[in-house]
């Protein structure tokens, strides 16, 4: 079994310098910049970890893993434009460092490039893996559209929100795991269980992101605290605050006040209504579901330890 550090090094080496010398530079430099601030590389790591559950040779899964990471970073370039975000991973977003047109076009190139990484697969794997990737890519777009739709809706149900984050965030994590597992040799049952593991982990991950946007530390979170509150984003926290106390929260989110004051007031309301506790409980419920999925996968527990560590790290950030 490979360690997390070994897999991270393999991924980093595969990515290093990929776009640095390609022309036109104004197309590829933003891509190189985006990939160089690539965070924890969770999706390619999950893909390789899943493959390594079933085979000691992860070479066949490496390029698809990079393709997943390239696609993910493409979505971030476009998301940052839509969200008017200035900072990503404590660095200027591409559209701020260059401009919006550059970010759009470089993002388009990244999406196209992501498909190329799957072409090394054997003929018997190419079609099923490509179908998973293509379906997932479309679902991510669907999730983003729901997210934008929610901005113009006065009422969003919790179930609608969970479905949105399933599509926007969880399905790509789940697909990374399923693709890696299939390449490694998993049977149909294990491929489904590891996909479900990814879905529940992804839901917990995104709900944690919502939580940390209000209650996190900006230096470790990588984005400014209170951004969701400032923009009236219909997160799990706001949806439940409106449900519990509409007469208290609505005048603040619909009124006019300084951003810092608004963030402070809404954060305090969340605390008073115990929305922070409710969110933690929801995260832990998905954490437990993911644990159950992991226990159903038919490989030795020793081989599951690194996937379990992902869950434990997730849980540890809110404990």
Secondary structure, 3 states (H helix, E strand, C coil): CCCHHHHHHHHHHHHCCCCCCCCCHHHHHHHHHHHHCCCCCHHHHHHHHHHHCCCCCCHHHHHHHHHHHHHHHHHHHHHHHHHCCCEECCEECHHHHCCHHHHHHHHHHHHHHHHHCCCCCCHHHHHHHHHHHHHHHHHHHHHHHHHHHHHCCCCCCHHHHHHHHHHHHHHHHHHHHHHHHHHHCCCHHHHHHHHHHHHHHHHHHHHHHHHHHHHCCHHHHCCCCCHHHHCCCCCHHHHHHHHHHHHHHHHHHHCCCCHHHHHHHHHHHHHHCCHHHHHHHHHHHHHHHHHHHHHHCCCCHHHHHHHHHHHHHHHHCCC
